[in-house]
Amino acid sequence: MKHKGTLIHTPKRSLRRSKPWTFTTFAVLLPVLFLLSVALSLSLGQVRIPFSLTYRIVCYKLSGLLIGDSGDLNAGSFMNIIWQIRFPRVLTAMLVGAGLSLCGTLMQASVKNPLADPYILGISSGASLGATFAILIGFGAAGLFSQIRVAAGAFIGAFGASMAVLTLAGMGGYLSSIKLVLSGMVINALCNAFSNFIIYFANNAEGIKTVTFWTMGSLASSKWEKLPLLSVLIGAAFLFGLSQFRVLNALLLGDEAAVTLGINITAYRRLYMVSSSLITGVMVAYCGMIGFVGLIVPHILRGIVGSDHRRLLPAAVLTGALFLLWADLIARIVLAGTEIPIGIITALIGAPVFVTMLVKKDYGFGRN
């Protein structure tokens, strides 16, 4: 996409910048927190596994290196628990958290609104409507085709919702950030209304139970077979977002400044909405509705690493992965013998954090 021959140089003084020591401390601590969090997530759960045994199993499965006696690796089915159940779940949590944070960062910069994320703009509600339709109206047949059709329904719903938001916001010829947010709220309400309509009239108790649990979010269905598509999609989206840091920085300065720099803001907003709908549709199809990740993680990080997207995007992806990893761990261990839907945990954590940030006068969005 061309910039009319203009090379974009975002004025750095117009963006909130982090203190060097703050960013350095954050960059050093993040890998340590990742290693600790992964170790805890693999070891803790309904069945608790010693850290030393977890380390030996992971080393053996990843490198074939056998440490110590091989007899106790399979004791109590520990190897199957870690490798077949928990490891795919840990990786899925990290990928989904990274994807949600990435979408939130892109959309907040695109519409220059701190409330923007896939849920507020109706994309997730569209995905939920598509999946609800697939489960309750006959597309959700048993077996593998059920998963494929529900995933397809979620993606089609997310894409349709994003197109509806863009069409509604584009009426009049100018796609402003305010019109995008308001259009997203309207589509969000409509999708939720249609989903509730389908659930109310569906004569399928098991299907309603599935939809109800699914709308609260869960990583229980994580499998190795699902990871390649999710990894490629999130990785490609991250590289795309990183290549757009100049445009995203310019959009934070406002529409007039972006147009002055030669940016076709309408075209870029459409591009970011479609990209976010693709990512969100796949993630919702895999693990249901998980809120607040894309909303609060970029906010928190703007106060740590600043608003420059060269730093903000990588930090948001990593921190989102870490956040959802801990939310999933809490969901699995807080109540003995049961698992809380992860969407409940993210809401319980995210809502107080967001309220705290609203009370503060300066939460680091765009200009100081």
N, C-alpha and C positions, 0 to 999 in steps of 0.2 A: 504494500500500500504506500503510495507516494505522499510526500510532504510538500509538493509544489516546489521542489528544488531547494527547500529551506532545511538547513541542518539545525536540529533542535539542540539548544544548549540551555538547560533549565537553570535559572538563577538560583544558586545555592543558598543565598541569604534569605530567600523566600520560603525555604523549607526548614522545618524543625530538625536540628542536628543533635546528635548525641554527644556526650562528653567522651573523649577518647578512652579514659580509664573505665567508664561504664561499659562501653562496647567490648573492650578487651576482656574485662572480667566475665561478661556474659559469654563471650566466645570460648573462654577457657572452661567455664563451669558446665556448659551445655553438653559436651561429649561425656563428661563424668556422670552427669545426671542420666544420660541415655543408657550408659552401661549399667548403672545401678537399677534403673527402672526396668530394663529388659530382664535382668537377673531376678528381680523381685516378681515380675509378671510370670516368668517361667516356673518359679519355685512355689509361689503361693496360690492357693485356690482351695477347693473342697478337699483335695488331697495335697498335703504339704510335703514337698520334696526337699531334702537338704541341698544347700547351695553347692557343696562340693560335688554331689552326684549330678546336679543339673549341669555344672560346668563340664564334667567328664562326658555326659551324654551328648552335649552340644558339640564338643570337640571331636567326639567319635563320628557323629553324623556329618559334620562339615568337612573334616579332613581325613577321616579314617584312622586317626591317631588314638590308640587305646592307652588310657592312663589308669594304672592300677588293675585290680581284678575284674575280669569281664563278667563274672558270674552275677554280681549285684546290679549290673546295668539294667537288666530286665526284671529285677525283683519288683513285685507288686505292679507290673506293667508300667513302670516309671518311664521307660523309653517311649512307649506308645502315647502316654499322656503328654509328655513334653513335645515329641516330634510331630505327632499326628493331630493333636488337639490345641495345645497352647502356643506352639511356635507359629503356625499359620494365623492364629488369632492375634498374636502380638504384631505380626507383620501387617495384617489387615487393619488393625487399630492405628498403626503408624501411618499407613498410606491414606486411610480415610481422614484422619486428623489433618494430615498435610494437605489433602485436596480441599477440605472444607475451609481451612485457613487461607489457602491460595485463592479460592473463589471469593471469600470475604474481602481480602485485600484488593483484588482486582475491581470488585464492584464498588467498594467504598471510594476508591480513587476515581473510578469512571464517572460516578454520579456525584462525587464530592459531598457525600452524606455519610456520617458516622453510623447510621442505622442500617445501611445497605448490606445485605447478605442474601444468599439464595433463598432463605426462608421468608424474609421480609418482602422480597421482590416477586414472590409467588412461584418460583421455579420448583422448590421442594414440594409445595402443595400440588402443583401440576403432576409431579412424579408420583406423589401419593395417590392422586385421583386415578392415574393410569394403572397403578398396581392394584388399587382397590377394585377397579373395574375388571382387571384380569383375574383376580382371585374369586370374586363373587358372581360374575356374570358368565362364567363358563370358559374363560381362557386359561384358567388355572388348573388344568387337568393334572392328575397325579404323575409323579416321576420327574425325569429330566426335563420334559417339555414344559412342565409347570414352572420350573425355575427360569427357563429361557423366555417363556411368554410373560411371566411377571416382570422380568428384567426389561423385556421389550416394551411392555406397557408403561413401566416407570419412565423409560427414556422418552417414549413418544409423548407422555404427559408433560415431562419437563420441557421438551422442545416446543410442544404446542403452547404451553404457558408462556414461555419466553417470547414466542412469536406474537402471542396475543398482547403481551406487555409492550413490545416494540411497536406493534400496529396502533394500539391505543395511545401510546405516548407520542407517536409520530404524526398524529392527526394535526393538521395545521402547518405541516412542513418542517417544523423545528423540534428536534428531540432534546429537550432540556432535562437537566438532572431532576428537577422538581416533578416534572411530568412523569418521568420514569418511576420515581418512588411512589407517587400517588397511583399510577397505573398498576404497579406491582401490588399495592395494598388491595386494589379492587379485584384483580385476578386471584390473589391469595384468598380473599373472602369467597369468591365464586367457586373456586376449586374445592375449598373446604365444605361449602354448602352442597355441592354435587356429591362429594364423597359421603357425607352424612346421609344424603338422600338415598344413595345406593345401599348403605349399611342398614338404614331404617326399614327398607322394603325387602331386603334380601331374606330369603327363607333358608338360611344356611348357618346353623349355629357354629359349626366348626370353622367355616370360612370367616365369620364375624370375629371369632376368637383369634384367628390367625391375623386378620387385619388389625385388630386392636393391639396385639402384641407387637406387630410389625411397625405400626405408627409410633411406638415408643422407642424403637431402635434396639438392635441387638447384634452382637458379633458372634453369636453362638453357631451360626452356619458357616463360619470361616473354614475354607479348605485350601489346600495347595493348588488345586486346579483353577481357582478363581484369581490367584495372585498375578499371573502373567499379564492378563488384560488390564487389571487395575494398576500394576506397576508401570506398564508402558504408557497408559493414559495419563497418570499423574506426572510421570517423568517428562513426557512431551509437553504437558500443560505448564510445568514449571519452567522448562527451557523457553517456551513461548513467552511466558510472563516476564522472565528475566530479560528477554530481548526487547521488551516494551517499556523498560524503566524510564526512558526519556519522555515518552508520551504520557505515562502515568504521572510522572513528576509535574509535567506541564498541566495536566488536567486538574491537579490539586490547586493550581494557581487561579483557576476559574476559567469560564468559557471564553471570555474576551481575550485573556492572555494566551490561551491555547490557540485560538483562531489567528491571533497576531503572529504566532510562531509557525503558522502554516499547516495546522492540524485539522483534518476533517473530523470534527468531534462526533458528528452523527454516525459516520461510518465506523469509527473506532468503538463507540458505545454499542453498536449493533454487533460488532465482532466479539467484544468481551461478553456480551449477554449470551450469544450463541455458544461460545466456548464454555462458559460457566454452566449452561444448561446441559451440555454434553457430559461434563464431569459430574455434575450433581445427579443427573439421571442414572448414571452407572452406580454411583455410591449409594443412592437411595435404594436402587434395585438390590444391591448386595446386603445392606444392613439396616434398611428402614430410615426413619426420620431421626436425625441427631442434631439438635439445635445448639445455639450459642457459641459453638467453636469458631465459626467464621466471623462472629460478631465481636467477641471480646478479645481474642488473641491478637489481631492486628492493633487494637486499641492499646493493649498493655505494652506491646513492643514499640509503638511509636514513642513512648516515654523512655524507652531504653536505648534503642538504636536509631531513633529519629525517623523522619518521614521520607528520606531518600530511598527509593525502591531498590536500588542496588544492594542495600543492606537489609531493607525491610522484608523483601520477598523471601530470601533464604532463611532469615530469622523466623518469619511467620510459618514457613513450611516445617521447619524443625520443631518449633515450639508447639505448633498444632499437633504434630505427631506425638510429642511428649505428653501434651495435655490429655489427648484421648486415650493414650496408653494407661495413664493413671486413673482416668475415669472408668475404664474397663476393669482395671484391677480392683477398684473400690466396689464396682457393681458385683464382682464375683466373690468378694470376701466379707462384705459388711454384714451379711446375714447368713448364718450357717444353714446349709442344706438347700439354699435357693439362690437364684440370680436375679438381681434387679435390672430392668431394662436400662440400657446405658443412657438413653435420652433423658430419663429422670435424673440421673446423676449429673449430667452436663447442665441441666436446667437448675438444679439445686446449687451447683457451684457457680454457674455463670450469672444468674440473676443478682445475687448479692454483689458480685464483682462489678457488674454493669451499673448497679445503683450507686456504688461507691465512686465509680468514674464519673457518673452524671453529677454527683455532689461537688466534685472537684471542678474548679473553674477552668483549668488548663489540662486537657488530656492528650494534647499533642497531635491534633488532626490538622494536617496541612500547615498553614501559617501559624506563627506564635500569637 
